[in-house]
């Protein structure tokens, strides 16, 4: 006799089913949820798994990641926990001793604030790794430090100038090695394109890591071009990873604006011909176009309206003139693209909101679903404008911990209250979507949930406590809202009949657990399309 379901997960606490209370079971057939609660329990199934009271939620959806960079970073020198310049140089020296002369030595995630507000510099790097091309990426990836050999290879000297970025000079007018924002392109042009196979392997490694954290969907925030892209053929690496069974997480590719080419009688912006314009597998699809407006908050390159604290005259950088940014946004919108603009400071957000307002005048889409990536410093008047324009902020709630202390230092206590907003946006009907921005910060979504509930910085200081939300709202911010951000809200983000069976099984319930313990909850299993992709429980416990 044919079974009603392929799989029933039983003896569970299931959230996201649409039922009035948590369900006790969920049934899956052909990759889709077909029933929940007693209706699921009553079904015959090819396999049943008793979860022993564990919690089942829709798989986490990371609304803004850089998978290639994260996967490659797993093999690079990790400086994220370095607390002194001496420690940075020691790690570089150790790796240099392992590498052949003349090779690249790349490290990631150094944090100048943890180094006494100081950056590494070329002189000490020359001493510890004289025979290598050394590139140290800041945790934000909005700046980096090169040694002299790499500066010379990149053609950077005291006369180098660049729009939208800076080459840092010492008192004698000599480059220190620090390249900020668009100045990184001198080095980036030497690193990219990353080889096709290296990208495929990076995707595989990153997705394996994502599954261990209950992540079943992610959105790649800028592929194929600009300073964030790793290869003009980046999309082909994802397509190949899918064909080889190495694309393990449902993926939305967001092309960088720089990838698009004018096409057709009116010059509409389209993907170049060598890239697939459509994918046939639901695990891979195109999403919004990614546009950069400004820099980062911790590096004081985010474009703000008032000076950064203790830095008179510094208001950050727009990565292009406001008119140019407006032209890019309007052109992409008129070409039919959903727009996702990186804007962190309130000055950058002003520019983006004005462009979005102009786009509405073209009336090409009744639901343009404009996005602002990061959307970090939001004035009260901007909250109102975002609600009126239907903007979706794709934010990194873990930044409350990772960057909260430096945000307050750079903005001061009054403006810090505008930073990493949550409840004030949700209360106005603005559907904030959670994301990690990894490798910029820790990507575990349960730790992001923790910061939505408790709002404390790495030092333990409270940060915008009035922006805390309840656990069920936090789950929605980390599951359904990111799906809404990329027009997948009818497909993933819930565990109702007709939704894909993308599921995370947790060892505790984040809805009822002590908020201080939510970040420590572990993932027991992860399913994509109803298939078990990560299993920390062994083989489960069949009932029949």
N, C-alpha and C positions, 0 to 999 in steps of 0.2 A: 504493500500500500504506500502511495506517495505521502511523504510527510508534509505537514502544513508549513513547516519552517526548516531552514537549514540549521539554525542555532537558536537556542533559548538560553539567555543568561538569567539565572534564577537566584533566589535568596539574596537579593540585592536591595539597595536604596537608590532608585533611579530618578534623577532630576532631568528636567527638560522635556517631559512627555506631554505637557499640556493638561495633564490631569490635575485635579484639585489638590492632591497630596502626592508625595513621592511614590512611585510605583515600586512593586516588589520584583518585577521581572520585565524582560524585553525580548522580543522575538525578531529574528532577521531571516530574510529570504532573498537570494540572488543579489545580495549587497545592499538591500533596503530594509529599513525598519517596517515591520508589518503589524505589530501589536505591542502593547505595553500593559503591565499590571496583570490582573486575573485573566484577561483575554489571552495574553502571551503564555501564561502558565498552563492554560487549557489546551494549547496547541501541541500536536505531535511534532517531534523534531528529529532530524538526523543526529543532532548532538545537543546535549544539555550540559551546562556548566554551572555548578553551584558556587557562588562567589562568597559564601560564608559571611554575609552581611556587609560586604564591601559596597562602596559607593560607585555608581555608574553615572557619568555625565557625557554630554556631547564632547567629542574630541576638541581640544584647544585649537584655536585658529590664530596664528601669529600674523597680524596684519601688515608687518613691515620688517623684513629681514634682508640680510645679504648672505645668502647661503654659500656662494662660492668663496667669498672672503672668510666666512666662518670656517668652512671645511678646510681651506688652505691654512688658516691660522692654527688648526690643530697640529700642524707639523712645523710651525714657526716658533721662535723663542717667545714665550709668554712673559710679559712684563707687568701684567695686571696687578700683581701683589707686591711689586718692588716698592720699597719705602725710602730709598736713598739713591743718589746718583752713583755712588760706589757700587751698590748692588746691581744697578743697570749695567755698568761697565764690566763687572765681574761676569755676569751672565753672557754678555756679548763675547768676552774673551774666551769663555769656556766653549761656546759654539764655534768661534773662529778656529780653535785648536782642532776641531773635528772636521773642518771643511778644507778642501783644497784651495790653494792660493788662487786668487782671481775670481772666485765664485761669489755669488750673492749671499748676503747674510741679512735676513729680514726678521724683525721682531715686531710685536704688536702690543697695543693696549697699555703703553706707559701713560701714567697720569701725573702731569706736572704738579697738581695740587698735593699729591702724596710725596712729592720730591722737594717740598719746601717752596712751591711756586717757581720751580726752576726746570729748565729743559736740559736734556743732554746736549752736547755740542761736539763739533767736528774734531777739535783738538784731542780730547781724551779718546774718542772713537778711533782716531788715527793711530794712537799709541797701542790700544788693545787689539785692533784688527787692521794692521797696516796693509795687508795684502788682499783685502776683501772690499766688495761694494756693499756698504752698510746702510740700511734704511730702517729707521725705528718709527713705527706708526703710532701716533697718539691714539688714545682710547676712542676719541671721537672720529678718527680718520679724516678730520678736517685740517690736520697739520702733521708734519713728520720731520725727522732729523736725518740728514745725510752726512757721511764722512767726506773728507776732501776728495778721495778717489771717485766717489759717486758724483759729487758736485762737478768735478772736471768732466766726467763722462756725460753728464747731463747738460753741460755748457752753461752752468750757473756761476756768475762771478759778481763783483761789486757793482757792475753796470746793469745787471739784469733787472728789468721792470716788468710787471704783469698787472693787467686789470683784474680786479676781484680777488686779489691775493697779495702777499708780501714775501720778499726774501729778506729775512732778518739779518741785520748787520751789526757788528760789534762797534766799539768806540773808535776803532781805526778804519771803519768802513769796509771791513772784510766780512763775508758771509759766515754766520755762526753755524750754518747747517740747517737751521730751522726754516722750513718752507710752509707757508700758511695758505690754506684754501686753494685757489686755482694755481698758485705757484707749484703745487705738488705735481702738476702736469708734466713738468720737466723730468721728474723721476718716473711718474706713471707711464709715460710714453716709452720708457725703456723696459718696463716690466710687462706691459700688455702689448700684444695679446697673449694671454695665458694659453698654453697648449690645450687642445681639445680633450686629450686624455686626462690631463691634470684637473680640468674642470669636472669631468665625469666622476673622477675619484673623489674630488672635494664634495660634490653633491651627495654621493653615496655615504661618505663619512658623516656629513652634517645631518642628513636625514635619519641615519641610524641613531644619532644623538637625540634628534627631535622626538623620535618615537619613544625613547626612554623617559621623556618628560610629558608624554600624553598629547603631543602636538600632532594633529592629523592633517592640517591645512596650513599653508603659508603663502605669503605674497612677497615676491622678489622685487625690491624697491629700486629699480633702475638697472637694467641689463643692456649690454650691447654697445654702450657709448658713454660719452661724458667722462668725468673723472672717476665715477663710481663703477663703470662697466669694466669687465675683465677681458672681453673679446668681442669683436664685431659679430662673431658667430656663436655667441653665448647661448642663444636659444637652441642652436643645433646640438649643443652639449646636453641640454635638458631633454631634448627629443631622443638623443642616443641613450641617455640614462634610462629613460622610460622603456625603450626597446630592449634594453639589457636587464630590466628588472631592478635597476638601481635608483629609480625615482620612487621613493618609498612613501612620500607625503604628497597629498594633493597640492598642486603648485600653480599659482597665478603669476605670470611674468609681466612685469611693468616695464615697457621699453623706456629707456632714457630719451628725452626729447631730441638729443643729438642724433639718434638713430634714424629718425623719420626723414623722408625725402618728399619733395614736392612731386605730385603726380596728377595727371588728368588736366582737363581744360582750365580749371580754376586753381590749379596748384595745391590741391588738397594734400595734407601731410599723411603719408602712408608708409608702411614698412617697406624696406628695400626688397627687390625681387628675389634675392638669394635666401631670404628667410621665409619659413612657412607662415602664411597669413592666417591659417587655421590649424588647429590640432584636432584629431579625431577621437582621442581618448579623454574621458572626463577627469583624469588625473592631471592634465596639463592644459592650460588655456592662457590666452592673452588677457591682460587687464588694463588699468589706466596707464596713461603716459606720465612719466615722472619728470618734473621740472624743479630745478633748484632756485630758490630765491635768496637765501642767506647762508650763514655759517652755523656755528655751534655756540651754546651758552657758556660752557666751561672754558672755552678758549677766547671768550669775549669777541667772537666774530659774528654772533647773531645780531641782526639789525634791530636795535631798540631805539625808542624815541628820546630817552634821556640817557645821559652818560652813565657808564658802568661805575659803581662805587669805587672811589679811590683812584679812578683813572680818568681824569678830566679830559674832555674832548673825544673820548672813545665811545662810539655808538655802534660799533660793529661794521659789517660789510654786507652790502647787497652784491650778489654774484653777477649782476648785470644792472644796467640803468633801469629805473622803474618803467620807462616807456618800452624798453626791450622785453622786460618780463611780461608786461601787458600784451605786447604783440605775440609773444610765444603762446601765452595762455589762450588768447582769443583765436589764434590760428589753429591750435590743436582742437579747441572746442568746435570751431566751424568745420573741422574735418571729421567730426563725429567721435572724437576720443573723450572718454571720461578723463578728468584732470586730477592729478595728485601732485600738489606743490609742496616742496619742503620749505616751511617757514617756521622759524623758531621764535624770533623776537617780534615784539608788537609792531615795530615799524614795518617789518617784512609782511606781517599779517595784514596790515593796512593796505599795502600794495596789492596783495593777492585778493583780498575781499573786493577791492575796487574793480579788479579785472573780472572777477566772478560776476559782479553786478552787471558789468558791461556785457558779459556773455549771455546773461538772461535776456537782454534786449534782442538777441538774435533768434530766440525761441526755436532753436533747432531740436531741443529735447525737453519734453515736459518734466523729466526727472534726470537732470544732469549729474546729480549726486557728486557735487564738487567735494574734493578731499583737501585737507591740510595735514601734511605729514609733520609730526612732532607737536606743532601748535602749542608751544611751551609757555610763552608769556602772553596772556590774554587779558586785556583790560575789560572792565565791566561792559563798556559800550560795544566791545567786539563780541562779547557773548550774545548780546541782543542781535547784532548784525548776522552772526553765524546762524542763529536760529531762524532768522527771516530768510536767509539764502539757502537753507537746507544743507549746510556744510557738514561733512562728516570729519571730525578730527581723529586722526590715527595716532595715538599717543603711546608713550612708554611709561606705564605706571611704576615700573621698577626704578625709574630715574629718581623717584622720590627718595629712595635709599641711596642709589649710586651717586646722584648729583645734587641732592637737596642741600647739603652743606655749602657746596661751592656756588649754587644758585643764590642762596641767601647772601653769601659774601659778595657776589657780583652785583646783585640787584638791591640789596638792603631789605629790611623786614617788611616795608610797605609793599614794594613791588613783588616780593617773594610770595605774597598772598595771591598774586595773579598767576603763579607758576604751577604747572602740572595740575590744572583744574580738573575736577571730576564731577562732584555733585552739582555744582552751580551750572554746568553744562547740561547734565542729564535732567535736572529740574526744569530746564527750558526746552526739553524735547530734543536736544542735540545728541545723536547716538554715538557717543565716544566709543572708539574701537581700540582694544588693547593690542600692543605689539611689543617686541623686544628690541628691535634695531640691532640684533646681534650681527657682528661680534662686538658692537659698541658697549654692550652691557650684558650682564647675566640674563639668560633667556628663559629660565624655568618659569612657566606661567603661574605655578602655585606661589612662587615668591612674589610675583607681581600682584596676585590676589591678596596676599598678605599686606602689601603696601596700600592697596585700595581700602583695606579695613582698618589699618592702624596708623598710616601716614607718619612714619618716623624715618629719619635720615640714618646714614651709616653711623653717626656719632650717638644715635639714640634720641636726638632732639625731635620734638614734635614739629611737623611741617604741614601747615594748612589743614589742621584737624577738622575744620568745618567742611572740608571736601571729602570726608570719609563717606562710604556708602555701605549698604547692607550686603550680606553674602550672596543672596540670589541675584541682586543687581550686578555684583562683581562677576559672577559666572556668566551673565549675559554679555557683559562688556568683553569677556575673554573668549566667547564662543559665537553667539549669534551676531553681535554687532560687527565684528570683523567680516563676517560673511556678507552682511548688508553693505559694508564698505566697498565690496567688489561685485555686487549684484548676484550673490550666491545665497541670499537669505531664504529662498524657497527650496534649497537643496541640502545645505549643511547648517549646523549650528543648533539644531533641535533633535530630539529623539522621538519624533512623532511619526506615525505611518506616512509614507511618502517621502521621507528624508533618508539620505544615505546613512548607512550604518558605520559612521565614523565615531568611535567610542573610546573613552578613557575610563579605566577602572582604577579607583583610588583606594588606598588602605584606610582612609578615614573620610569623614564627610565634612567638606569645607563650609557647608551651610550651618552645621550645628557645633562644629569644633570650636574650642577657644580660639579667638582670632590670632592670638600670639603663636599658636601652633600650626596655623594653616600653611605657612611657608615650609614647614618640615614634613608635610604629608607626602608620602611616596606614591609613585605610580606602580600599580600591580600588573597592568596589561594595557595594550593599545591595539585597537582594531581599525583597519581602514577597509571600507567596502565589506564589512563583516568578516574580514580575514584577520586572524591573529598575527600581528606584526611585531609585537614586543610582549614578552611573557616573563614576569618576575615571580610567577606562582608555580612554575613547573608546567605541567600539562593540564592544570585545572583539576576539578573533582567531578567527574561524570556522575550523574544521578541514575542514568539508565543506559 
